[in-house]
Amino acid sequence: MSQASAERPHKRVRQACEPCRRKKAKCPGEQPVCSLCARLRQRCAYAGETRRFLTNVSSDETAPPVTLAAVDAPEMQIRDSPRNGQRRTPASSHMPTCMNHPVTSSITNPITPLPTWEKVLTVADLYLLYCESQPLPLFHRETFLGSLSTRDPEILYAILALGIRFSDEDCQNSTDLANLISGYTEVARGLVMRRVSEGPVELSTLQCLCLLSLIDFSNGNTHRSSIHSSLAMNLAQCANLGSEFHITLSPVAREERRRCFWSICLLKRFHGGEFDSGGFPDGTFPPFPKSPERPRPPFSPSNATDDARFTDMEDQGILAYVIILTEMFAKSAMYVRRHGRPSNLPPWSSQSEYSKIITLQMDLETRMPYIHRFKPANLSERTPEELQANRGYWGPWFLNQFLYHTNLCLLNHPLLLSLGLRNFRSSIPEIFLQHTSDLISSHTTWIIHFINYFEEKSFVVSDPLLGYSAAVVATIELQLSFTEDQTIRQEKRDRFYRCVRFVEGIGRRWPHMAQLADKLQRLEGAVSASYQPEPGAQNKSLLIDLSRFWEILEYSSNRDLDSARRLFGDSLYCEPPTLDVEVSQTSPLPEPTRLNSQSEQSHSGSRLSEYIFQSTPPVGPHYTANSAISPRQPDFFNDELSILATNFFSQGQEFLRSSDNREGIGNF
């Protein structure tokens, strides 16, 4: 034995775990689980000791730690919660909701306890009103509140983390509310991960993973959000959640299985991933979730006329058509991620990706019963009280409308088309120009129409996906605002700012929407500073940083640097490569020929001008003083990051007509 070993004092256990202490057993002292508890298969926890779970915080704040006892404390509270309709106050009910939550990072802070049971029910009711089926249809609506006391604690904490943001009573301070949400989230995460590692995994485990994925995505933790949804998917496949054979369940339990399955499907598609039956043993999907009926409008002669249009087509419910339409949304997201890279096939080819997605959209529309379309909804006759009382139907209905219009806005986005048609500018069919022009004009106007409707009816929009749709339209309206026609310029500016305000409103409850609104404002500032609208100006080839567009259009992007830095350690995290200044040397797309076209007279010479590369890189987050591009000696450029301002904006009407049309295909 060495001298150092001989001099080392005998190691003593400073503190026994709680199970050993209660049994007066000699505790070995290993942490976090002692060997005695592990051998006896009992839960091990050390009083006063703390342990950090994965934190869900931004780079400039620290989440409060959660103690090891948090894993057991919720279960003890649930045992004290009311059952069979009886309301009893749990042990922590004497503590005010906001005051007992730690707002600092000191390790001496207590865990985040459940609030009073009355408060849990209140927040759960807010979840049911503003979150259920907006967008995830996780729970059986009719029995949700009555069954709350029997649900696993991780579900309660996750519901609190989502529903508390819609409460106007407590925690008005945004910092306190963020800390409270973070505390609830981390307790739920610790509980559900213990379930996954130790078992048994239940349906509630998958439901909690879905909720955590939604929470993480809203907080900008896109990587961890994807991990949770993928874990839920893998567990669902292992448990064969898609199958309903050889099991005996109550109708409510069977319905929640279906809703959980389709919620996982929605999460994967919202993240831009494919979801097919190949990963499930039976290779089939369960029936769609049960949907609420469409509220009947006040009687009017037009309603009786519309009833005659109802067909024998099977109505699968509004939730089914949201799920069906997300297949198109996922394909549109993958289309956007290609950044308009030129293909050997022009978009008007029947074999092109563009045509295939358009065909799918048309096919999906044929499966939509008339009762769920725009006209029979009679929105103008709906009162704010009726809309609020029936959010279970109107929430998914509005999401269905926004997904439909957003898909077509993305497919026909002028930036993507301008980039994708660089190899075909000398042979673009006139009918294709008219087709894309009409589609983008119609469907952007429909989104603006709904935004105005929400404001008129004072309808609180709680689904963050509607904010993304408005952001897509905002990028298009921003493009159209760069024109020498002052009337059109002001109109498009107004529509752009209306979209931004709408996204900001949703951002009061969803952090990633607040970040999206900020990105839109920074995009507008960068483009305004780069664009030269004066006719005859020599310097028309200013660079536009296209990465600013991609970070808005790519809703499901996992390239968030802060998210990656928070998740991965030094052995896995890798700084992204530095991108050089890049532009595209292309000509503006021609305008479709129209009678009484103002652009033929106002901008007939713009297509003949020559474009000169801008020699000075723009100011932006991707451009530094060490850039390889010299201010006096342009280098080779790539089409990925930037594009000439004149090619992209095309004087407002060169590519897209300025008139708005609310007829035709918009009446989905």
JORA-V801352 format. One record per backbone hydrogen bond with DSSP energy under -0.5 kcal/mol. CO is the residue of the C=O (numbers start at 1). NH is the residue of the N-H. If there is no record, write none. Layout:
co={CO	CO}
nh={NH	NH}
This chain:
co={2	3	4	12	17	18	19	20	20	21	25	34	35	36	37	37	38	45	45	46	49	51	51	55	58	66	67	68	69	69	70	72	73	74	75	76	78	83	86	88	90	91	92	96	98	100	106	111	116	117	118	119	120	121	122	123	124	125	126	127	127	131	135	136	136	139	140	140	141	143	145	147	148	152	152	153	154	155	156	157	158	159	160	162	163	164	173	174	175	176	177	178	179	180	181	182	183	184	185	186	187	188	189	190	191	192	193	194	194	195	202	202	203	204	205	206	207	208	209	210	211	212	213	214	215	216	217	218	220	221	222	223	224	225	226	227	228	229	230	231	232	233	234	235	236	237	240	244	247	250	251	252	253	254	255	256	257	258	259	260	261	262	263	264	265	266	267	268	269	276	277	280	300	300	301	302	303	304	305	306	307	314	317	317	318	319	320	321	322	323	324	324	325	325	326	327	328	329	330	331	332	333	334	335	335	336	338	346	349	352	353	354	355	356	357	358	359	360	361	362	363	364	365	367	369	370	373	374	374	375	378	379	383	384	385	386	388	390	390	391	393	394	395	396	397	398	399	400	401	402	403	404	405	406	407	408	410	413	414	415	416	417	419	420	421	424	427	429	430	431	432	433	434	435	436	437	438	439	440	441	442	443	444	445	446	447	448	449	450	451	452	453	454	454	458	459	460	462	463	463	464	464	465	466	467	468	469	470	471	472	473	474	475	476	477	479	481	484	485	486	487	488	489	490	491	492	493	494	495	496	497	498	499	500	501	502	503	504	505	506	506	509	510	510	511	512	513	514	515	516	517	518	519	520	521	522	523	524	525	526	527	531	534	538	540	541	542	544	544	545	546	546	547	549	549	550	553	554	560	561	562	563	564	569	569	584	584	594	596	597	597	598	598	599	603	605	606	615	620	622	624	628	633	638	641	643	644	645	646	649	650	651	663	664	666}
nh={6	7	8	14	21	22	23	24	25	24	27	38	39	40	41	42	41	18	47	49	68	53	66	57	61	51	70	71	72	73	74	76	77	78	79	80	81	86	88	82	93	94	95	100	101	102	109	113	120	121	122	123	124	125	126	127	128	129	130	131	132	134	137	133	138	141	143	144	144	147	148	150	151	155	156	157	158	159	160	161	162	163	164	165	166	167	177	178	179	180	181	182	183	184	185	186	187	188	189	190	191	192	193	194	195	196	197	198	199	199	205	206	207	208	209	210	211	212	213	214	215	216	217	218	219	221	220	512	222	225	226	227	228	229	230	231	232	233	234	235	236	237	238	239	241	240	243	247	249	254	255	256	257	258	259	260	261	262	263	264	265	266	267	268	269	270	271	273	272	279	280	283	303	304	305	306	307	308	308	309	310	316	320	321	322	323	324	325	326	327	327	328	328	329	330	331	332	333	334	335	336	337	338	338	340	339	341	349	352	356	357	358	359	360	361	362	363	364	365	366	367	367	368	369	372	373	377	377	378	378	381	382	387	388	389	390	391	393	394	395	397	398	399	400	401	402	403	404	405	406	407	408	409	410	411	412	413	417	418	419	420	421	422	343	424	427	429	433	434	435	436	437	438	439	440	441	442	443	444	445	446	447	448	449	450	451	452	453	454	455	456	457	458	459	460	461	462	464	466	467	467	468	469	470	471	472	473	474	475	476	477	478	479	480	481	482	483	486	489	490	491	492	493	494	495	496	497	498	499	500	501	502	503	504	505	506	507	508	508	509	510	511	513	514	515	516	517	518	519	520	521	522	523	524	525	526	527	528	529	530	531	533	537	540	646	614	645	546	643	548	549	550	551	552	553	554	555	557	564	565	566	567	568	572	573	586	644	597	598	600	601	601	602	603	606	608	609	617	623	624	627	630	630	642	546	544	648	649	650	652	654	653	666	667	668}
